[in-house]
Structures are given as structure tokens and as C-alpha cells.
């Protein structure tokens, strides 16, 4: 869990490409470590634009990264309650 939080802290002053790389890394972690969460990635409202040609800026990317992070943190927290 510390890994995800530390990645978030490192996103504060990153470039767009670095945030893209962090998103790819997070999605890879989800696919490899939590495959049961993959089905939720396509359903995330943050990935469904309201406009025909939305502007994707660094803040939107950070928001998407944070939503991925939240899914993993919530899942690991809930899973620890069960065990």
C-alpha cells in the first residue's frame, strides 16, 4: 500500500509523459497483482469523456491515476478486513 501512496506523492510536479508512465505502471500492477479488478477499469467514469474531442491535460491524467490508486487502496483495505 505504501507503494501506491508514494507514487501519488511523486506525481505532484511531473510532466504529462511521466504521469502517462505512472498510469501504465499502475494498470500493469492491477493486471498482474489484482486481475479481479481489471473488469472495473473499463467502467470508470473518468475514462468516458463528455465531449467529442476532450482536452487531456496533466490534471485529468493525475485524476485518472488517483482513481486507479483509489480502487487498489479500497480493494486491499476491504480485502484485509475479510482475512
N, C-alpha and C positions, 0 to 999 in steps of 0.2 A: 504494500500500500504506500509506503514511503516513496517508492519509485515514481508513482503517478503524481504525487504531490510535488516532488522535486522537479519533474518535467514541467508542471504547470508554472512553478516559480521561475523557471528558465525562459518562459515564453514572454515575459514582461516587455523586453526590448529587442525582440527578434525580427528578422526580415521575413517577408512573405514566404520565401523558399524554405527557410528554417522551420516555419510553422507547418508548411506542407509536409516536410520531412518528419516532424513530430507526429502529425496526423497519421502518416503512413506507418510509422513505428507503432503508434497506439493501436491502429487497426490490425497490424501484424500480431501484436501481443494478444489482442482479443481473439483473433482467428486461431492462434496457436495454444493459448492458455485457457481461454473460455469459449470454446466453439459453440456452446449452447446459447451464447449471446449474439451470434452472427445474424440470426434471423431478425433481430431488433434493429440492426444498423440501417436497413433499407426503409424502415418505418419511421425514422427520426424526422420530425417536422422541420428541423433546422436544415435538412438537405432538400426540402421541397420549396423552391422559390415561388414567390407570389407574382413576380414579374416575368415577362417573356425572356428578357436578357438581363438578369440581375448583375449588379456590380459586386464582385467578390473582392473585398478588401481584407486587410490583415485582421481587423476586428471581427469580421464574420468568420474567418478561419479560426481565430482564437476561441470564439464562441462554440464553433463546431468541435474543436479539440476538447474544450471543457465539458461539452455534453458527452463525449466519448468517455472522458475521465470519470464523470459522474455516474455513468452506467456501471463502470467497473467497480468504483468505490461502493456504490449502493449494493451491487451484487455480492461483493466479497464481505461486506458488513452483514447483509442478510444471511448469507451462507454460514458465517461464523456463529450466528445465533442458533442455527439448526444443529450444528455439530456439537 
